[in-house]
Amino acid sequence: QHGMTVAPVVANLGPLEALTLTPNPDEVEEVFTLPLAHLLREENQGYTHFRTASGYGYTLPVFLNGPHKVWGLTAMVTELTLELLLPGRY
């Protein structure tokens, strides 16, 4: 969508076991967590290449985790967050 605004929030929410999440089922199929150490391992990082009908190509990050794949806008925000939080390590 054009004109969309995204405001990522990084926070320490305490122990994950203590959280009760109620995501909108129309927008969220499943909730899962990934430790920073997992995201920083090269074998869990990748890129996806896209090409538009007009021939324009672009590359986006992908983070792998067993049956889950973090891609699209979520992966882009994750990559930028890792770059900000851990310069030199990511």
N, C-alpha and C positions, 0 to 999 in steps of 0.2 A: 504494500500500500504506500502511496505517496503521502507525505505529511505526517507519517507516524513518528511518535516520540517514544523513545525507550529510555528508562531511567534505572540502570542496574544499581542494586544496593548490596553492599558487602557488609555482613554483620556476623557477630558471634552470638548464636542463639542458645548456647549452652549444650547440654547433652541431648543428642538427637532422640534418644529414647523418651525424653520428657515432652517432646513436641506432639501436638495433635494437629495434623494438617487436614484441611478440607478443601482440596482443589476443585475447581469447576470441572465437572466431568465432560462438558462440551469442549473444553480446551486442553485438558490434561488427561492423558491415558494412564500414566504411571508416574510415581515419584520414586527417585532413587538418589543415592548420594555417591560421590566419588571423592576420595581423599586427595589432597594436593599432591602427595607423593605419586599417586597413580597418574595424575594428569601430567606430571613432569617426566615420566618415563617415555623415552623416544618411541618404544614399541607400541605405545598407546596413542601416538599422535600421527595424524596423516592429513592429506589434503584431497579435496574433490575438485575436479575441473569441470566447468560448465561452458557451454557455447550457446549463444542466443541464435535465433533464426537469422539475424542480420550478420552473423559471423563473429560477433564480439565474444571474446572468451575471458573468463575470470576464474580464479582459484579461491576456494574457501577452506578453512581449517575443519578438521573432523577429529573428535576424540573417541577412541574405542574402549569399550568395557563389556566384554562378553557379549550377551545378547543385546546390549544397549549401544547406541551410537549417538553421540552428541554432535549435532550438525546445525547448519543454517545460522540464524541470528544468535542462538544460544552459544554455539561454538565460537562465533566471532566475538561475543562479549566475554566468553571464558578466556580466549586467547589474549584479548586486551587487558583483562584483569590480571592474568599471569604475568604479562609483561610489566605491569605497574607494580604488582606485589613483589615480584622476584626478578628484578633486572639482573641480567647476567646468568641466571639459572634457567630461564626459559628463552 
